[in-house]
Structures are given as structure tokens and as C-alpha cells.
Amino acid sequence: AAALLARPTRSVLAEVGGPTGLVDAVAAGVVRSAGEVIEFDHPLLAAVCREEADPETIRAMHATLSSVVTDTVQRARHRALSASGVDERMAREIDEAAAEAADHAAIATAAELARYALELTPETAVEDRARRAVSAAGWFGQVGEEAAARDVLRPLVAALPPGPYRARCLTTLAEAVGQDIGTSVALLHEASTQPGLQPSDEIEILLGIGSTYVNQCDLSAARTILATARAKAHAGRDSSVASRAAMLEAHADFFAGVPSTESEAWALAQAGPWGAPPVYNHPELLLAWEATYTREDQAAAILLFDKLASRARDFNDLMSEGALALHRAEAEIRRGRLDVADTLAEDGYRTIADGVHDQFP
């Protein structure tokens, strides 16, 4: 039980196995007590417990723990790990727990739970499968687990019939392929050909294509496509998506040399609303770029990059945090602090490099 709990406590372990087992384990030096919290003397001891137990024993213990722990998210995790086969009711419960975890910035836990919910979802529940796959992949992406994001999406892309749900999986998969721009563009164009697309699907595809054009430095095409996405989002009264489109369009304006005072997109991006990750889409990033590239005020730029990096950490948004480390490293180079820049570049590389997102070298 202790080896399977995220945070073993004296009260939970006593409820599972009574007080004597815990006393014996402490006496043997396997675990130690830090008040209510119980810790293994070495993590390998917990790993051995899990490795030596057979799958049925592990599932049974997860089932027991799901009836003992009081935390909603942890209870859902144990329920998921005790399950076999599909169970839509349990999938729905675990899906709700994933959303709760994300609301509390426990992004890695949210991703794990969403993947469990997907595994428990019947194949006939096409909409739920697509939605849960997209959620899991998005959260995996936030914590830098792009390989896991791709692994979640690819089976759905292969299995789902043509239509809007497949388009959403294709669009999200295009984000997860990182710097493989050719594959990303191909996936987005395939998504655009799916039948029955909703306006929101079309906007997301346009945003994806516009972003790839920015990465390819085709700024004129990017500005046109992103302006179209912004107009569609505004017409649909989706202020959050309209703000995101405006921010991406403002990125393209900036690198095309359009002054911020002349960029309609920049004015709209500042208006928000903002709050949810990725933090890299926050309008203060443009203020930081303006400080470092246009005004050559590296100190002001670094303060803004640090503020955004702190915000990314609060959301467990590792991809944004890693990218911001790169930008701050560039600013440090510009003011001659190469040792600080080297540390930041190394930190950024360790944060997000995964064989796909390897721009840091």
C-alpha cells in the first residue's frame, strides 16, 4: 500500500493493514515515520515492492486504496489503476478528476488521469474518446511529455472515422510533432479536409497553420491566415480564442517589423482575456521582445521573461518555461553575461529537449 500511494500516511496505512505491520516495517528500517507522513528509507525499496507484486495483487490494492483515501484526485487514480476493461461511468469520474487536477495546476497528474479515462472509454463513445485524447495530449505537452502526447493521439487518428473528432486529434497531433514542420503542415491540411467541421475546428486549424508559417518565417502568409482566424473567432464571440489568434498575429507583425503602435492585433491581444496556459502566448512576451530587440533594454526584458517563467512554473507549463529560458539566455548574451546565459540555455535544454524539441543547442 505504501509503495502505491503518492503520499503514504500513518492513518491510511493503519486503515489498510492495521498498526502492527507499520511498526514492523519501521523497526526493520524499510520505512521511517515523519509524523503522519511515512517515507521509504530508499526509493528502491518502494520500487521492489511494486516489481515483486503480481498485477492482480496490485490491482486489488489499488481498489482497496480507492476506498480509503479521501483526496478526490488520488481516489480517481487508484480507481483507474484497479480497473480492467472499459467502464464509461468510471471513465467519466476519472475525467472529472483530471479536470480538477488541472484546475489546481497538477498538470502531469491531469494528463495521467485523462489517459486512464481514455483507456476506460468504450470505442463507441467517439466524442468522449477524442475529447479525452486531446485533453491528455495537451496536458502532456505542457509538461514536456510530447512523446506521450503523440502516443495518445496516433491510435485515435488511425481509428476514428473521418469527421470533426478526427480533425481535432489531427490538429493536436500537429502541435505535438514539434519542429517537424513538414509533418505538422501535412497533419493540419489533412485536418482541414475532414467533413463536418465546426467553426471552432476551422479556427484551430487556421491557428495551427499560421503558427507553422511563423516558424518558417513566411510572415506575410502567417499574418493573413491568423487575421482570418481572429476574425472568425470574433464573429463567433469566442473572446479567448480571438485573443490567442491576435497574439499569434501580433508575433508575426513584430517579426515583420510592424511597430506595436500600428499593429491592430497587438492592441487586441493586450485586451485579453488571459489566464490559461500556454504562458508563451501571453501578450507580455511581446513587451519582452520589444525591450530586448527594439529598445535594447536587456534588464527590462529579463524582468519580463522572469515574470512569465514564474507564471509558467505556477501552471507546470514546462514548454513555455523552457522557451522563456532560451529568450532570457539571448538577453543575457546581449548584455555580456555569458556564464548566466550558458546556465539558462542548459536549464532550458534539460526542461524540454526530447529528440523533437531540440532547438536549444
ZABAKE-916553 format. One record per residue (C-alpha): x, y, z. Coordinates in steps of 0.001 Angstrom, whole numbers, padded with zeros to 6 digits, m for minus. Layout:
<rs>
       X       Y       Z
       X       Y       Z
...
</rs>
This chain:
<rs>
       X       Y       Z
  000000  000000  000000
  002764  002454  000911
  004563  001742 m002367
  001421  002550 m004374
  000436  005727 m002530
  001579  009102 m003801
  001865  010264 m000175
  001729  007406  002353
  000314  008414  005726
  000097  006615  009046
 m003703  006817  009169
 m004253  005385  005670
 m001767  002543  006143
 m003270  001665  009520
 m006722  001519  007940
 m005430 m000785  005191
 m003362 m003202  007274
 m003683 m002352  010931
 m000972 m000804  013139
  001388 m003755  013598
  002605 m004040  010017
  003742 m000432  010030
  005539 m000896  013357
  007403 m003925  011971
  008370 m002074  008790
  009743  000872  010774
  011675 m001465  013074
  013188 m003241  010073
  014361  000065  008593
  012213 m000260  005480
  010213  002889  006180
  010533  005781  008576
  007942  007983  010185
  007954  011755  009806
  004917  012463  011939
  001836  011458  009985
  003786  011010  006735
  005546  007691  006060
  008641  007553  003834
  010605  004624  002455
  014198  004511  003652
  015180  004402 m000030
  013008  004777 m003164
  014322  001460 m004491
  012568 m000341 m001645
  009233  001010 m002879
  010161  000021 m006434
  010951 m003540 m005296
  007542 m003785 m003617
  005844 m002853 m006879
  008082 m005075 m009019
  007609 m008197 m006877
  003829 m007931 m006633
  001830 m009618 m009373
 m000615 m007495 m011427
 m003718 m008890 m009717
 m002324 m008057 m006271
 m001500 m004535 m007405
 m004985 m004018 m008871
 m006574 m005331 m005686
 m004503 m002984 m003534
 m005402 m000012 m005748
 m009062 m000973 m005292
 m008590 m001025 m001517
 m006816  002327 m001537
 m009547  003902 m003673
 m011983  003228 m000829
 m009629  004619  001836
 m008016  007781  000501
 m010064  010964  000808
 m008476  013122 m001896
 m010701  013113 m004996
 m007858  013082 m007495
 m005893  010322 m005762
 m009058  008255 m005316
 m009710  008507 m009063
 m006124  007477 m009809
 m006410  004355 m007639
 m009775  003501 m009183
 m008270  003774 m012651
 m005352  001533 m011749
 m007671 m001068 m010230
 m009787 m001290 m013376
 m009621 m003713 m016267
 m011576 m003390 m019484
 m013833 m000461 m020288
 m016150  001309 m017880
 m017795  004518 m019053
 m019035  005507 m015583
 m015547  005173 m014130
 m014060  006910 m017161
 m016354  009882 m016556
 m015372  010050 m012877
 m011666  009936 m013719
 m012160  012526 m016466
 m013694  014893 m013916
 m010782  014281 m011536
 m008351  015116 m014349
 m010054  018471 m014836
 m009874  019094 m011079
 m006154  018287 m011053
 m005572  020695 m013942
 m007501  023423 m012119
 m005002  023032 m009253
 m002018  023174 m011681
 m001247  019464 m011177
 m000782  019129 m014922
  001205  015869 m015002
 m001447  014217 m012828
 m004204  015603 m015064
 m002513  014135 m018129
 m002110  010739 m016479
 m005748  010668 m015381
 m007032  011758 m018794
 m005073  008921 m020389
 m006599  006456 m017915
 m010064  007854 m018681
 m009397  007339 m022385
 m008354  003722 m021843
 m011613  003065 m019954
 m013810  004713 m022597
 m015766  002387 m024942
 m014795  002584 m028606
 m018380  003512 m029481
 m018095  006753 m027453
 m016265  008535 m030268
 m016710  012090 m028997
 m015547  011222 m025472
 m012512  009336 m026788
 m011451  012235 m028983
 m012021  014826 m026261
 m010118  012852 m023646
 m007246  012151 m026035
 m006953  015843 m026920
 m007048  016812 m023228
 m004417  014246 m022273
 m002153  015254 m025156
 m002496  018941 m024339
 m001563  018375 m020706
  001312  016061 m021625
  002569  018804 m023916
  002508  021340 m021086
  004873  019213 m019003
  007186  018452 m021926
  005990  014879 m022478
  005486  015267 m026208
  006207  011588 m026906
  003351  010645 m024559
  001130  013179 m026316
  001868  011605 m029681
  001322  008099 m028304
 m002127  009109 m027040
 m003211  010673 m030323
 m001855  008400 m033044
 m004147  005422 m032326
 m007148  007763 m032414
 m006055  009324 m035703
 m005758  005824 m037187
 m009039  004534 m035756
 m011526  007396 m035837
 m013774  007814 m038876
 m013429  010983 m040974
 m015073  013929 m039280
 m014625  016708 m036736
 m013366  014467 m033917
 m010599  013082 m036091
 m009799  016646 m037159
 m009315  017694 m033532
 m006931  014810 m032934
 m005005  015656 m036114
 m004754  019322 m035106
 m003468  018462 m031634
 m001032  015899 m033054
  000335  018633 m035338
  001291  020585 m032196
  002977  017544 m030666
  005404  016880 m033528
  007494  019875 m032500
  009995  021185 m035027
  008961  018686 m037721
  007261  021447 m039679
  006582  019330 m042759
  004673  016716 m040788
  002827  019395 m038845
  001650  021125 m042028
  000577  017814 m043583
 m001452  016905 m040487
 m003130  020311 m040426
 m004051  020159 m044091
 m005459  016657 m043555
 m007486  018037 m040642
 m008845  020809 m042887
 m010265  018211 m045321
 m012319  016375 m042698
 m016092  016538 m043244
 m018458  018231 m040824
 m016007  020708 m039321
 m017390  023193 m036831
 m016285  026855 m036992
 m014194  026277 m033855
 m012386  023401 m035598
 m011662  025561 m038635
 m010245  028304 m036406
 m007934  025899 m034566
 m006642  024558 m037883
 m006012  028099 m039132
 m004152  028930 m035914
 m002004  025849 m036339
 m001183  026638 m039966
 m000468  030265 m039100
  001915  029192 m036334
  003829  026917 m038690
  004184  029782 m041173
  005629  031938 m038375
  008123  029163 m037585
  009014  029017 m041294
  009425  032838 m041344
  006706  033150 m044010
  005358  036143 m042110
  003130  037543 m044837
  001192  034274 m045160
  001102  033899 m041373
 m000375  037361 m040867
 m003091  036723 m043459
 m004122  033354 m042051
 m004021  034477 m038411
 m006058  037592 m039200
 m008677  035321 m040776
 m008680  033093 m037661
 m009051  036151 m035430
 m011971  037491 m037470
 m013752  034117 m037378
 m013256  033818 m033604
 m014526  037366 m033100
 m017567  036654 m035259
 m018259  033560 m033165
 m017966  035618 m029967
 m015154  033432 m028660
 m013065  036091 m026946
 m010487  033635 m025582
 m009664  032163 m028997
 m009805  035614 m030608
 m007200  036828 m028101
 m004963  033853 m028824
 m005261  034455 m032555
 m004499  038141 m032063
 m001410  037287 m030038
 m000069  034932 m032704
 m000815  037549 m035363
  000981  040136 m033223
  004024  037798 m033122
  004062  037793 m036921
  003589  041579 m037030
  006519  042094 m034673
  008948  039980 m036639
  007704  041551 m039872
  008805  044915 m038480
  005343  046360 m037806
  005581  048804 m034852
  003358  047853 m031921
  001572  051210 m032225
  000492  050246 m035746
 m000472  046628 m035055
 m004209  046127 m034701
 m003530  042580 m033499
 m001244  043814 m030699
 m003919  046148 m029343
 m006470  043323 m029343
 m004023  040852 m027771
 m003403  043159 m024822
 m007120  043302 m024106
 m007205  039587 m023243
 m008755  037633 m021653
 m005684  035751 m020422
 m005068  033185 m017724
 m004808  029660 m019077
 m001569  028223 m020475
  000433  028099 m022630
  002069  031100 m020976
  004132  031601 m024130
  001010  033119 m025705
  000748  035848 m023059
  000983  039400 m024501
  003761  040377 m022090
  006068  038205 m024197
  005830  040839 m026938
  006732  043533 m024415
  009804  041496 m023521
  010751  041055 m027169
  010271  044758 m027776
  012580  045519 m024835
  015324  043121 m025904
  015248  043538 m029706
  013920  047051 m030318
  014928  049157 m027308
  017996  047096 m026338
  016861  047326 m022689
  018021  043880 m021615
  017378  044452 m017902
  013709  045250 m018559
  013423  042284 m020924
  014895  039889 m018364
  012443  041056 m015707
  009549  040346 m018081
  010964  036953 m019116
  011408  036042 m015436
  007836  037092 m014632
  006483  034939 m017454
  008721  031993 m016462
  007374  032204 m012910
  003845  032155 m014298
  004731  029105 m016403
  006061  027308 m013315
  002802  028033 m011499
  000969  026226 m014312
  003592  023464 m014657
  003891  024703 m018248
  007349  023299 m018973
  007353  024013 m022706
  006781  027721 m022096
  009276  027754 m019235
  011952  026171 m021413
  011347  028566 m024315
  011463  031548 m021963
  014800  030317 m020608
  016115  030499 m024177
  014890  034073 m024644
  016385  035162 m021340
  019670  033476 m022313
  019705  035558 m025500
  019112  038715 m023474
  021947  037789 m021108
  024265  037282 m024098
  023313  040737 m025335
  024438  042275 m022062
  027607  040196 m021909
  026772  037767 m019101
  027751  034602 m020911
  028035  032418 m017802
  024428  033188 m016841
  023314  032623 m020439
  025072  029254 m020507
  023266  028127 m017346
  019897  029277 m018670
  020415  027538 m022016
  021369  024313 m020232
  018316  024575 m017966
  016058  025182 m020943
  017512  022253 m022848
  017018  019910 m019895
  013451  021145 m019494
  012102  020495 m022969
  014583  018668 m025223
  013099  015304 m026146
  014521  014492 m029552
  011858  016626 m031215
  012056  019962 m029370
  015844  020311 m029634
  016287  023901 m030739
  018291  024814 m027612
  021728  023630 m028846
</rs>
